[in-house]
Amino acid sequence: MTESEPSLDRLDSGACENDVDLLRRQYLESEHRFRALLESLPKVAVQGYDRDRRVIYWNEASSRLYGYSAEEAQGQLLEDLIIPDFMREGVVQAHRAWIQNNIEIPAEELELQHKSGALVPVFSHHVMLGEHTDSPLMFCVDVDLADQKRAHRDLDFATRFDSLTHLFNRQTFENELGLLIQDCERQGHHLALVYLDIDHFVEVNDALGYEQGNYLLIDLAHRLRRCQRATDLIARVSSDEFVLAFPGLLKEADIRRLVSNVQRVFRAPFVLNGRERQISACIGVALFPDNGLTARDLIRNADVAKNRAKLDGRGSLRYFQQQLHDELVRQHDLGTQLDQALEKGEFSLHYQPQVSATSGRIENLEALLRWQPAEGPQVAPAEFIPLAERSGLIHRLGDWVMEEACRQQQVWKRMNFGEHRIDINISGSQLIRPGVLERFESCLTRYGLAPQDIGIELTENVLIDADEGVLEGLTRLYHRGVRIAIDDFGTGYSSLSYLKHFPVTALKIDRSFIRDAPNQPKDRAIMEAAIFIGHRLGLEVVAEGVENAEQLTLLREMRCDLIQGYFFYRPMPAEEVVRLLAGFVPGHEGLSD
């Protein structure tokens, strides 16, 4: 081998050095890429620790998450930086177990410690590099869960609490109430459930705005909390309804006292728009175990009692009674039947004659609606008319009555029995509905009837509440010759100043005055005054509900014009009216006196 030729040993040595340099460069490049990757994750906190758990790497995201700068963290022990006291020993042992026994630390959700001492929720994942060497490095990759936890808390709050008052919502209240009931059952205690409904809350919203309505709800929630014991529950279950549960009651006096505390909440006025306003609420109460054994039953029955209280007026209180629930079920069933009764042809008109007080001659007929379901007994008007009012069916019923009365009058006129006017009742909700008086006139025209053939009866309250459009329509009918009577006179506002403004032709004195007039001087005086005033205003006066000769004698003495009642005739179907008008009067009492 010549001197200029390299030896094999020198070639091997140079190649080896080149390989090491290459590996070193590759390692440094890999480490650089690894660190660049870590720094490129702004929301992922990464820390590196040596075999003694001292910080060798701390990225910017770790500084934001835990509050320590990289300079502050460098060289510090893991357990001294971010591990809470109660976790320190466990973390140290887990780290040793990984290095010595190759037992990895599992990824999990943790609460680590911020520089301020606050706990930070994270999902922590651990990676060990060089674990089989003398210098193993552990990297912790922590994902901040604060936003996720906050969103979870917000979602939990939204699903369990009312956002405005921060009280339980209905579902949470029902769940918690179930647990309270179990405790009361084990201990042999009673529980009172109070259902509260703010009176006319919609008027507050309409008059003052929703913001003031919200202020009222928040103030009420604060007041209710002040009368709450540690074991009690309160919830807002709808816009203006709250429920309260009072467990652990041993005697009736406890129940009355707690319910009284709830009522007392409304004694002080509420300040809305800078003014004091008196607010009231209707309250229903149901008791465990007397009125229900489950949360749902108690809430429902307290609601039933509350709805019954609302019928009694503002600020009323009702305790649940089984007959209330039975009546509610019956009303619901009737409402369902009522909705289909027109299509099934279950309604009819009966007619009650009005007779002259002096001669007994039949002058007019009042049409009275009757409902005979296909199955079951007849339903009284006092029961189904309010149902029809609440459901809105009264408009269809009113149109049907108008149509049927006109049809029947047309039939009777063809039979030469049409000289007797038929009077129909129009309710307040019908009258305020646009076009009802126009439909009445159209109905007369369709059946070829004159304005004098069909009259209408209205209660005085309806007339007083009528707007200008309704009064104009009534005035038009009045001038056409339609008879317009005020029904149940004396039971409403009875403001006599209204009589001179209303386009009416007759007054009907309510039966309550007729019934007691022979024996009650005050009723007799009211009845006599009503007849006198009616006559002085040029109105015809009708007494309804006349049932005996004594009442008739008194009305004759007072010169009442017309009499309507069982003493003469009960309401009867159209075919009986035909027999009556033709001279066949079965069961007629007559003017035998």
C-alpha positions in Angstrom: 0.0 0.0 0.0 1.4 3.4 -1.0 1.7 6.3 1.4 -1.0 8.2 -0.5 -3.6 5.5 -0.1 -5.8 5.8 3.0 -5.8 3.0 5.4 -9.0 1.0 6.1 -8.8 1.9 9.7 -8.8 5.6 8.9 -11.8 5.1 6.5 -13.8 3.2 9.1 -13.0 5.8 11.7 -14.1 8.7 9.5 -17.3 6.9 8.5 -18.2 6.3 12.1 -17.7 9.9 13.0 -19.9 10.9 10.1 -22.6 8.6 11.2 -22.5 10.0 14.8 -22.7 13.5 13.5 -25.6 12.6 11.3 -27.4 11.0 14.2 -26.6 14.0 16.4 -28.0 16.4 13.8 -31.1 14.2 13.3 -31.7 14.1 17.1 -31.3 17.9 17.4 -33.6 18.5 14.4 -36.1 16.0 15.9 -35.9 17.8 19.3 -36.3 21.2 17.6 -39.4 19.9 15.7 -40.8 18.5 18.9 -40.3 21.7 20.8 -41.7 23.7 17.8 -44.7 21.4 17.9 -45.2 22.0 21.6 -44.9 25.7 21.2 -47.4 25.7 18.3 -50.2 24.4 20.6 -51.2 27.7 22.4 -54.0 26.0 24.4 -52.1 22.9 25.3 -49.9 23.2 28.4 -46.8 21.0 28.1 -44.1 20.6 30.8 -41.0 18.5 30.8 -39.5 16.9 34.0 -36.2 15.1 34.6 -35.9 11.8 36.6 -36.1 13.9 39.9 -39.3 15.7 38.7 -37.6 19.0 38.2 -38.8 21.2 35.4 -36.7 21.2 32.2 -39.4 22.5 29.9 -42.3 24.9 30.4 -44.2 26.3 27.4 -46.2 29.5 27.2 -49.5 27.7 27.6 -48.3 26.3 30.9 -47.6 29.8 32.1 -51.1 30.9 31.2 -52.6 27.9 32.8 -50.7 27.7 36.0 -49.5 31.3 36.5 -45.7 30.6 36.6 -43.3 32.0 34.0 -40.8 29.6 32.4 -38.0 31.3 34.4 -40.0 30.8 37.7 -40.7 27.1 36.9 -37.3 26.1 35.6 -35.7 23.6 38.0 -38.6 23.5 40.4 -40.1 20.2 41.6 -43.4 19.2 40.0 -45.0 18.6 43.4 -44.0 22.0 44.7 -45.4 23.8 41.6 -48.8 22.5 40.6 -49.7 19.5 42.8 -52.2 20.1 45.6 -51.1 18.9 49.1 -53.5 16.0 49.2 -52.1 14.6 45.8 -48.4 15.0 46.4 -47.5 11.7 47.8 -49.5 9.9 45.2 -47.9 11.8 42.3 -44.4 11.1 43.6 -45.1 7.3 44.0 -46.7 7.1 40.6 -43.6 8.8 39.0 -41.2 6.4 40.7 -43.4 3.4 39.7 -43.1 4.4 36.1 -39.3 4.9 36.2 -38.6 1.8 38.3 -41.3 -0.7 37.3 -42.5 0.6 33.9 -46.1 1.3 35.3 -47.5 4.1 33.2 -49.4 7.0 34.7 -52.9 6.8 33.1 -54.4 9.9 31.4 -57.3 11.4 33.5 -59.1 14.5 34.6 -57.4 16.2 37.5 -57.6 19.5 39.4 -54.1 20.9 39.6 -53.0 24.0 41.5 -52.5 27.5 40.1 -49.9 29.8 41.5 -52.7 31.7 43.3 -53.7 28.5 45.0 -56.9 28.0 43.0 -57.6 24.6 41.5 -57.4 24.3 37.7 -59.4 21.5 36.0 -57.3 19.8 33.3 -57.2 16.6 31.3 -53.6 15.4 31.8 -51.7 12.9 29.6 -48.1 11.7 30.3 -45.3 10.7 28.0 -42.0 9.1 29.2 -38.9 9.6 26.9 -35.8 7.5 27.4 -37.5 5.5 30.1 -34.8 2.7 29.8 -31.9 5.1 30.2 -30.3 6.8 33.1 -32.0 10.1 32.2 -35.7 9.5 31.6 -37.7 12.6 30.8 -41.5 12.9 31.6 -43.6 15.3 29.6 -47.1 16.2 30.9 -49.6 17.4 28.3 -52.5 19.3 30.1 -55.6 20.4 28.3 -57.5 23.2 30.1 -61.0 22.1 31.0 -62.2 25.3 32.6 -64.4 26.4 29.7 -65.8 22.9 29.3 -66.5 22.7 33.1 -68.1 26.1 33.0 -70.2 25.2 30.1 -71.2 22.0 31.9 -72.1 24.0 35.0 -74.1 26.4 32.9 -75.9 23.6 31.2 -76.6 21.9 34.5 -77.9 25.2 35.9 -80.1 25.8 32.9 -81.6 22.3 33.1 -82.2 22.4 36.9 -82.9 26.1 37.7 -85.1 29.0 36.6 -82.8 31.5 34.9 -84.6 34.6 36.2 -85.2 33.8 39.9 -82.5 31.1 40.3 -85.1 28.9 42.0 -85.6 25.2 41.1 -87.5 24.6 37.8 -90.5 22.3 37.7 -88.6 19.1 36.9 -86.0 19.6 39.5 -88.7 20.5 42.1 -90.6 17.3 41.3 -87.5 15.2 41.6 -86.5 16.8 44.9 -90.0 16.6 46.2 -90.1 12.8 45.6 -87.1 12.5 47.9 -88.8 14.6 50.6 -91.9 12.5 50.4 -89.8 9.4 51.0 -88.3 11.0 54.1 -91.7 12.0 55.4 -93.1 8.5 54.8 -90.2 6.9 56.7 -90.6 9.4 59.6 -94.4 9.5 59.7 -94.5 13.2 59.0 -96.9 15.3 56.9 -95.9 17.6 54.0 -97.7 20.6 52.7 -97.5 21.7 49.1 -98.4 25.3 48.3 -99.2 26.3 44.7 -99.2 30.1 44.2 -100.5 32.0 41.2 -100.0 35.8 41.0 -103.3 37.5 40.3 -103.6 39.3 36.9 -99.9 39.1 36.3 -100.4 39.7 32.6 -101.8 43.1 33.5 -98.5 44.0 35.1 -96.6 43.0 31.9 -99.1 44.9 29.6 -99.3 48.1 31.7 -95.7 48.3 33.0 -93.7 46.2 30.6 -91.9 42.9 30.9 -88.9 44.3 32.7 -91.1 45.5 35.6 -92.9 42.1 35.5 -89.4 40.4 35.9 -88.6 42.8 38.9 -91.9 41.6 40.5 -91.0 37.9 40.0 -87.4 38.4 41.4 -88.7 40.4 44.4 -91.3 37.7 45.1 -88.7 35.0 44.9 -86.6 36.8 47.5 -89.6 37.2 49.8 -90.5 33.5 49.5 -86.9 32.5 50.3 -87.1 34.5 53.6 -89.9 32.3 54.8 -88.1 29.2 53.7 -86.7 26.7 56.2 -83.5 24.7 55.5 -85.6 21.6 54.5 -88.2 23.4 52.4 -88.3 23.6 48.6 -89.2 26.5 46.3 -89.6 26.5 42.6 -90.9 28.7 39.8 -93.0 26.4 37.6 -94.4 28.9 35.0 -94.3 32.6 34.2 -96.3 33.6 37.3 -96.6 30.4 39.3 -94.5 29.2 42.2 -94.7 26.1 44.3 -93.4 25.5 47.8 -93.0 22.3 49.8 -92.9 22.2 53.6 -91.9 18.8 55.0 -91.7 17.5 58.5 -95.1 18.8 59.7 -96.6 17.0 62.7 -99.9 18.8 63.3 -102.5 20.9 61.6 -101.4 24.1 63.3 -98.0 23.8 61.6 -99.7 23.7 58.2 -101.8 26.8 58.9 -98.8 28.7 60.2 -96.6 28.0 57.2 -99.4 28.8 54.7 -100.1 32.0 56.6 -96.4 32.9 56.3 -96.7 32.6 52.5 -99.8 34.8 52.4 -98.0 37.4 54.6 -95.5 37.8 51.8 -98.0 39.8 49.9 -99.0 42.2 52.6 -96.2 44.7 51.9 -96.6 46.5 48.6 -94.2 45.8 45.7 -92.3 48.8 44.2 -92.7 48.9 40.4 -91.7 51.9 38.3 -91.0 53.8 41.5 -94.6 53.3 42.8 -95.9 51.0 45.5 -98.4 48.5 44.1 -100.5 46.0 46.0 -100.1 42.5 44.5 -102.1 39.4 45.5 -102.0 35.7 44.6 -104.4 32.8 44.7 -103.1 29.8 46.6 -103.9 26.1 46.5 -102.7 23.6 49.2 -102.4 19.8 49.0 -101.2 17.6 51.8 -99.2 14.4 52.0 -100.4 11.8 52.5 -104.0 12.9 52.6 -104.1 14.3 49.0 -101.5 12.3 47.2 -98.6 9.9 47.7 -96.4 11.0 44.8 -94.8 14.3 43.9 -96.8 14.5 40.7 -100.1 13.9 42.4 -99.5 16.5 45.1 -98.5 19.1 42.5 -101.5 18.4 40.4 -103.9 18.5 43.3 -102.5 21.7 44.7 -102.9 23.1 41.2 -106.5 22.0 41.2 -107.1 23.8 44.6 -105.4 26.9 43.2 -107.6 27.0 40.2 -110.6 26.7 42.4 -109.3 29.5 44.6 -109.1 31.7 41.4 -112.8 31.3 40.9 -113.3 32.8 44.4 -111.5 36.0 43.5 -108.1 37.7 44.1 -106.0 36.6 47.1 -108.1 33.5 47.7 -106.9 30.3 49.4 -108.3 26.8 48.9 -107.2 23.4 50.3 -107.6 20.5 48.0 -110.7 18.4 48.4 -111.4 15.3 46.4 -114.7 16.7 45.1 -112.7 19.5 43.5 -110.8 17.0 41.5 -113.9 15.0 40.6 -115.5 18.2 39.4 -112.5 19.1 37.3 -112.6 15.7 35.7 -116.3 16.1 35.0 -115.7 19.6 33.5 -113.0 18.2 31.3 -115.2 15.4 30.1 -118.1 17.7 29.5 -115.8 20.1 27.6 -114.8 17.2 25.3 -118.4 16.2 24.7 -119.5 19.9 24.3 -117.1 20.3 21.4 -118.8 17.6 19.4 -122.4 18.2 20.6 -123.3 20.7 17.8 -122.2 18.3 15.0 -124.2 15.5 16.7 -127.3 17.6 16.9 -127.6 17.3 20.6 -128.8 20.9 21.2 -132.3 22.2 21.0 -134.3 25.3 21.9 -137.1 25.3 24.4 -139.4 28.2 24.7 -140.9 29.8 27.8 -143.9 32.1 27.3 -144.1 35.6 28.8 -147.7 36.4 29.6 -149.6 39.6 30.4 -149.8 40.2 34.2 -153.5 41.3 33.8 -155.0 39.0 31.2 -152.7 36.0 31.2 -152.4 36.2 27.4 -149.2 34.9 25.9 -147.3 37.9 24.4 -143.7 36.6 23.7 -141.5 33.6 24.0 -137.9 33.4 25.3 -135.7 30.8 23.5 -133.6 28.8 26.0 -130.8 26.5 25.0 -130.9 22.9 26.1 -128.3 20.1 25.8 -129.3 16.5 25.8 -126.2 14.3 25.1 -126.8 11.1 23.2 -125.7 9.2 26.3 -126.4 10.3 29.9 -128.7 12.9 31.5 -129.5 16.4 30.3 -126.8 19.0 31.2 -128.0 22.2 32.8 -127.3 25.5 31.0 -125.7 26.8 34.3 -123.1 24.1 33.8 -122.4 24.1 30.1 -122.8 27.8 29.2 -119.7 28.8 31.4 -117.8 25.9 29.8 -118.7 27.2 26.3 -117.6 30.7 27.3 -114.2 29.5 28.5 -113.6 27.3 25.5 -114.8 29.8 22.9 -117.6 27.5 21.7 -120.1 30.1 22.8 -119.7 31.9 19.4 -120.7 28.8 17.5 -123.5 28.1 19.9 -124.7 31.7 19.7 -124.8 31.6 15.9 -126.7 28.3 16.1 -129.3 29.7 18.5 -129.8 32.8 16.3 -130.2 30.6 13.2 -132.6 28.1 14.9 -134.8 30.8 16.5 -135.2 32.5 13.1 -135.9 29.2 11.4 -138.5 28.3 14.0 -140.2 31.7 13.8 -140.4 31.3 10.0 -142.1 27.9 10.4 -144.6 29.3 13.0 -145.4 32.3 10.8 -146.3 29.9 8.0 -148.6 28.1 10.5 -150.1 31.5 11.4 -148.6 31.3 14.9 -146.0 34.0 14.2 -147.5 36.9 16.1 -145.5 36.1 19.2 -141.9 37.5 19.2 -139.1 35.1 20.1 -136.3 36.6 22.3 -132.8 35.2 22.3 -129.9 35.8 24.7 -126.6 37.2 23.5 -123.6 36.8 25.9 -120.9 39.4 26.5 -118.2 37.5 24.7 -120.6 37.1 21.7 -121.4 40.8 21.6 -117.8 42.0 21.5 -117.0 39.6 18.7 -116.9 41.6 15.4 -119.9 41.3 13.2 -122.4 39.6 15.5 -125.1 42.2 15.1 -124.6 42.2 11.4 -125.1 38.4 11.3 -128.3 38.9 13.3 -129.7 41.3 10.7 -128.6 39.0 7.9 -130.3 36.1 9.6 -133.6 38.0 9.8 -133.4 38.8 6.1 -132.6 35.3 5.1 -135.7 33.9 6.8 -137.9 36.7 5.6 -138.5 38.0 9.2 -139.3 41.5 10.3 -137.2 43.2 13.1 -140.1 42.8 15.4 -140.1 39.0 15.1 -136.9 38.3 17.0 -135.7 40.3 20.1 -132.4 40.1 22.0 -131.6 40.1 25.7 -128.4 41.4 27.2 -127.2 41.7 30.8 -126.6 45.2 32.0 -122.9 44.5 32.6 -122.5 43.7 29.0 -124.0 47.0 27.9 -121.9 49.0 30.3 -118.7 47.3 29.0 -119.7 47.7 25.4 -117.6 49.9 23.1 -118.8 52.6 20.7 -119.1 50.1 17.8 -121.4 47.8 19.8 -123.5 50.7 21.0 -123.9 52.0 17.5 -125.0 48.6 16.2 -127.5 48.3 19.0 -128.8 51.8 18.3 -129.3 50.8 14.6 -131.3 47.8 15.6 -133.3 49.8 18.1 -134.4 52.3 15.4 -135.3 49.4 13.1 -137.7 48.2 15.7 -135.8 45.3 17.3 -136.8 44.8 21.0 -133.7 45.0 23.2 -134.1 43.9 26.9 -131.7 44.2 29.8 -131.8 40.7 31.4 -131.2 40.0 35.2 -131.8 43.7 36.0 -130.6 44.7 39.5 -127.8 42.1 39.8 -125.0 44.0 37.9 -123.8 47.5 38.2 -127.3 48.9 38.4 -126.2 52.4 37.7 -129.4 54.1 36.7 -127.6 56.8 34.8 -126.8 54.3 32.1 -130.4 53.6 31.3 -131.0 56.9 29.6 -128.1 56.2 27.2 -128.7 52.6 26.3 -130.9 51.8 23.3 -133.2 49.4 25.3 -137.0 48.7 25.2 -137.5 46.5 28.3 -136.2 45.5 31.7 -136.3 42.0 33.1 -136.2 42.0 36.9 -134.0 39.2 38.2 -135.7 36.2 39.9 -133.7 36.7 43.1 -135.8 39.8 43.9 -139.1 38.1 42.9 -138.5 35.1 45.1 -138.1 36.9 48.3 -140.2 40.0 47.7 -143.4 38.8 49.5 -141.5 38.4 52.7 -138.5 40.7 52.4 -139.3 44.4 52.5 -136.0 45.4 51.0 -136.4 43.1 48.0 -140.0 44.3 47.6 -138.8 47.9 47.6 -136.1 47.2 45.0 -138.6 45.4 42.8 -141.1 48.2 43.1 -138.5 50.9 42.4 -137.3 49.0 39.3 -140.9 48.8 37.9 -141.5 52.4 38.6 -138.2 53.6 37.0 -138.8 51.3 34.0 -142.2 52.7 33.4 -141.1 56.4 33.8 -138.4 55.7 31.1 -141.1 54.2 28.8 -139.7 50.7 29.1 -141.7 47.4 29.3 -141.0 45.5 32.6 -140.9 41.7 32.8 -140.7 39.7 36.0 -138.9 36.4 35.6 -139.0 33.4 38.0 -142.6 33.9 39.1 -143.6 30.6 40.8 -146.7 31.3 43.1 -149.9 33.3 43.3 -148.5 35.5 46.1 -145.7 36.7 43.9 -148.2 37.3 41.0 -150.5 39.3 43.2 -147.7 41.5 44.4 -146.5 42.1 40.8 -150.0 43.0 39.7 -150.3 45.5 42.5 -147.0 47.1 41.3 -148.4 47.2 37.7 -145.7 44.9 36.2 -146.3 44.4 32.5 -145.3 40.8 31.8 -144.8 37.6 33.8 -142.5 34.7 33.1 -142.1 31.7 35.3 -143.3 28.2 36.3 -146.6 29.6 37.7 -147.7 29.8 34.2 -145.5 27.8 31.9 -142.2 25.9 32.1 -139.9 26.0 29.1 -141.1 23.6 26.4 -140.0 22.2 23.1 -141.4 23.7 19.8 -144.0 21.0 19.3 -145.6 21.8 22.7 -145.6 25.5 21.9 -147.6 24.7 18.8 -150.2 22.7 20.8 -150.3 25.5 23.4 -150.9 28.3 20.8 -153.5 26.1 19.0 -155.5 25.9 22.2 -154.2 22.7 23.7 -152.5 23.6 26.9 -151.7 20.4 28.8 -150.7 21.0 32.4 -151.4 24.8 32.2 -152.1 26.3 35.6 -153.9 29.3 34.2 -155.0 32.4 36.1 -157.1 30.3 38.5 -157.0 33.0 41.1 
